[in-house]
């Protein structure tokens, strides 16, 4: 006789487990503690086997019967329901690992293991966890070009065209990982080429007039804020490097006797070591801030702790306190200042480019520049440091 919900609810526990049959091999197992479980007996290739369908009332009578009928259908086709159930579980677990977020997390881990710069990793994490949040729980193979475009256009409409472009690149990289790990068949971002508005090019604000630059240097001398920030800015000017490279400068990167600073590849934009010849003035700043204390590595550490970097905004904040707006001067702009003035004064353009660590697209020229310009760069850096002193002292 078939079961009913009323009969199941009224079934009381006994000293030993007992069964309440429903038909077609399905029965309810009632245990001494009162728990009730759905079971199904069936025969496969002459052997009696057992299939579990879950606990009552989590699995209702109607649901248990559906599961029974599905198992009987597998049997009718010559399959083993227990094997099929395991295959279905594996498929479900596999699908659970195929969400966009989980593939993206694998991509971020790989990026971390490639030792990308901290700033680059922060941006990628922000792109994945914040901007791409609407894609997180979608099966990656089901995501379409249309929904990615909708996401990118939302970022673009907020005025962040470059961010939208970089987000597209990050999403594309995640899909490429999914493809090679057999979790996606294609990269839907490829259909979006040309769908985003072009990035508006904005140059870093920089002083390129020698007279105005001299005034800036005098204002820097008069800056009353933290001396470590003032000297770090001056060191950046003298070495023509990026602000982050100065903030992360460590003692082990310097060879004071050889007068050179080797910035490791993981901290450079071009992902290759950049060796900077130190002028007299730059060397003096390093020696001034060199602290022979175990555990202290940074040349220009944070004001709050000599084991922490200066903040990302430390340089620009100091420049604003000096009275210069972001449309007049930015810390990144000092490289443009040096490049413009040195080029206008007739210094060798190739040597200037090598000093700025700009990568020549011509592989042979790039190798040549790195291996033969050291002496010329050493002279250039000293000439530039002397010019900085000259600009500071001159009233024109």
N, C-alpha and C positions, 0 to 999 in steps of 0.2 A: 504493500500500500504506500502510495506517494506521501511524502511529508507535507506539512503545512507550517506556516510561521507560528501558529498557535501551538501546535504540537511540539515544535522546537523550543519555544519559550517555556513550556511546561515541563520539559525534560529535566529531571532532577539528577544530581550526582549520586553515584553509588559507590560501594566499597571498591569495586573494580571498574575499569573502563568498559563501556558498552557501545554498540552501534545502533543507529537508526537509519534503515535503508530508505533510499528515495527512488531507485531504479536506474538501470543503465550502468550499474557499477558504482554509482554515487551514494555515499552514506555520510552521516554525521557521527563523529566519534566524540562521545561525552566522557570526560575524564573525572576522576574522583574529586578533584578540586573545583569542578564546575565548568572548566573550560571546554569549549566545543569547537571542533575542527572538521573541516570538509576533507574527505578522502575519496579517492576513486580507484577501484580495482579494475585492472584490465589484463588481457593476455597478449603478449607480443612474442611471436615465433615460438609458441608453445609454453612460454614461461609466464607465470603470474607476476604482475608488477603493481606498484603502488604510485599514485600521483596525489600530491597535496594541493588543495585549492584555497587555502587560507583559513582564517579564524572567523567564526560566527560571533557577533553580528557584523564584523568589519566587511565580510563577504556575505551578502544576503543569499537567501535561498534561490532567488531568480538569477543572481550572478553566478552562483555555484553551478546551476544547471547549464548556463551558457558555457562555462568553462568545461563542463562534462561533454557537451555536444561538440565543442571545438576539438577536444581530445579524441572523440570518436571519429571525427572527420579526418584527423591525422592518421588514425589507425586504418580507416577505409582506404586511404591512399598508400598504405604500406609503410607508414612511418611509425616511429616510437614517440608517443606524447611526452615522455620524460626527457628525451633528447631534444625534442622540439622546444620544450619549455626552457631548457638550459640555453639553447641557441637564441631564443627570444630574450632571455635575460642578458646574454652577452651583447646582443644587438642594442638593447636598451642602455646598457652601461657604455657601450661605444658611442652611441648617440649623445649621451650625457657629457662625454669628453669632447664632443665636437661643436660646442657652442663657440661663438666668436670670442668671448672673454677668455675661455680656457686656452684657445690657440694663441690669443694675444698675449696671455701671461707667459706662454712658452717663448714667444718672440721676444718679450722683454727680458726674460732670463738669458736668452742667447745674446742679446745686445749687451747685457751686463757682463757676461763672460768674455765678450770681445773687448771689454775694458773701454767702453765709450766714455767720453768726458762726462763729468757729473751733470753739467748744465744740459748736455744732450739727453742724458737719461731722464732728467726731471721733465723735460719737454715731452719726451715719448710717453712717459707715465701719465702726464696730464692729458695728452691726446687720447690715450687708450681709456683711462678711467673716467675722464670728465666729458670730453667732446664726443667720444664714440659710445657713450653709455647706452643710447637707444638700441645698439646692436648687441649688447652684452649677452642676452639670453636667447638669441636667435641661433638656430643651427647654421653653421657657417656655409654649408653647401646650399642653403635655401635663400641666402641674402642676395638681393638683386641689385643691378646697377641703379635702378630707379630709387630705391631707398637710400643707397649711399649718396646719390646725387642730392636727394632731399636733405640729408644730413649736412653735406658740404655747403649747399646753398644757404642753409640757415646760418652757418658760420660766416659765409661770404657776405650775406646781407647785414651782418653786424659790423661790417667795415674791415674785417680781418681777412683780406684776400690772400696774403701770404700764408696765414695760419691754415686756411682752407686747402691751399696747395700742398702744404707739408702734411696735413692730416691725410689727404688723398695718398701721398707717398707712403705713410705709415700703414694705412689700411691695405694698400697694395702689397707691402712687404709681408703682412700677416697672411694674406691670401696665398702668396707664393709659398710660404711655409706650409699652409694647409694643403696645397697642391702636391708638394713633394712628399708629404706624409699621408697622402691618399685620403684626405678628408674633404677635399674640394676638387672640382673638375676644371675650374677656370677662375680667372681673376676679373670680377665684374668692374673693377676700376678702369680696366683698359678701354672700355666703351665710353669712358668719360673724358677722354683726351679732347681738349678744346671746349669742354662744357663749362669750365670756370673762367671768370674774367681774368685778364692778365694782372699780374702783381704790379702795384704802383711802386716804382723805384724811388726810395727816399735815401738820400746820402746822409751820413753821419755829420752833424754840425761840427765844423772845424774852423779854426782861425788859420788863414793862409797868408795873411798880410804880416810881414816881418815886424812892423812897428806895433801892431795890435798884439802880436804874439809876445813881444818884449814886455808889453804892459801886463799881459796875463802872467808872465813869469814873475814880475815884480809883485803882482797881487798874490801869487802863490807864496812868495817869500814872506809876505805880511800876514798870511793866513794864521789865525790864532787857534785853530782847532788842533786835533791830535797830530803830533809831529810825525808819527808813523804813516799816517795817511798822506800828509804833505810830501814826505820823502818818497813814498810809494808812487805817487803821481809823477814826481820828477824823474824817478827811475824808469817809469814807463815811457816818458818823453825821450829820455836819453837812449833807451834800448829799442824803441820803435816797435814794441810788442803789444799784444792785446792785454786789456786790464786783467782778465782772469788768469793770464799767464804770470803776471806780477803777483797777484794775490796768492797764488799757489806756489810761488818760488820757495824751494827748500834748500837747505845748506848742502845736501849731498849732490845737488845739481851743479854746484859751482866748483871750478878749479881756479882758486885765487892766484896760484903761481902762474898758471898758463893764461890767466885773465880771460876766462871764457865761462859761459853759462849754457848748459845743455838742457833745453826744455824737452822732456820726454814726449814721445809721440801721443800718448793718451791725453796729454793736456794741450795739444795743438789742434787748430782747426783742420789742418791738412793731414793729420794722422801720421806724421813723420817727425823724427827728432829735428829740432831747430837749434843750432848752436849760435850763440850771440857773443861776438867779441866785446869785451868790457873796456870802455874808455876809462881814463883816469877818474873822471867824475863819477861814473857808474860804479866803479870798483870801490871808491871811497864810501858811497852810500851802503853798499853791501857790508863792508867792514864795520861801518857805524852801527848797523843793526844786527850784526852777528852776535848771537848769545851762546856761550859755551856752557849750556846746561843740558843735562841728559833729558831726552824726551822733547826738547824744543827743536823743531826742524825749520819752521817758517822764518823767512827773512823779514817779512812785513806782516806780522800776525794781528789778530783782532785786538782791539783795545781791552775787551773783557777777559780774554784768555790768550796767552802766547802759544797755545796749542790749537787755536781755531783760526780759520781764514777770516780776513776782513769780509764784510758783507758784500754782496753783489752790487749794491747801490752806494757803497762807501765813497767811491771816487766822484760820482756824479753829484751826490749829496754835498760833498765838500765844495765842488765847483759852484753849485747853486748858492751855498752860503757865502761864497766869494762875490756874489752878485751877478753871475753869468747865467743867462737863461738857457734852456735846452735847445733853442734855435740858434744860439751863438757858439756854444762849446759843449761837446760830450767827450767822455774819456776815450771812446773808440776813435774819435776824430783826430787824436794826436798823431796817429799814423798817417792820416791824410795831410796834416800840417807838415810833417817831416818830408813826405814824398813830394809835395808841391814845392816847398822851398828849395829842397835839394835839386829837383829837376830844373827849376827856374834858374838856379845858380850854375847849371851846366855840369853837374855831377853825372857820372855814367849811369844811365837809366837801368841797365841790366844789373848793376851792382846794387842799386837802390831796391829793385824788385827782389833780389836775393836776400837783402837785409830785412825786407818786410815779410819774408817767407812766403811770397806769392809763388804758386806753382806754374812754371812754364808748361804750356800744353805740348811743346816739342820735347820728347823724351831725351833726345841727345843733348839739346841745349840745357835741359833741366839738370842732367848729370854733370855737364860741363860747369854750370853755374855753382853747383854745390861743391865741386872738387877744386876749382881753380880760383874762386873769388875770395877765398879766406883773407889773403893779405890785403886785397883791395877793400874788403868789408871792414877790416880792422882799421885801416886808414880812414874810411868813410865815417865810422862810428866816432872816432876821435875828432874828426873835422866837425861832425854834427854837434858833439858835446861842446866843442869850443864855440861854435856858432850860437848855441843856446846861451852860453855865458855872455857872449857878445850882445845878443839881443836883450838879455836881462839888464846889462850895464848901460846900454845905449839909450839916449833920449831922442835920437834922430833929430 
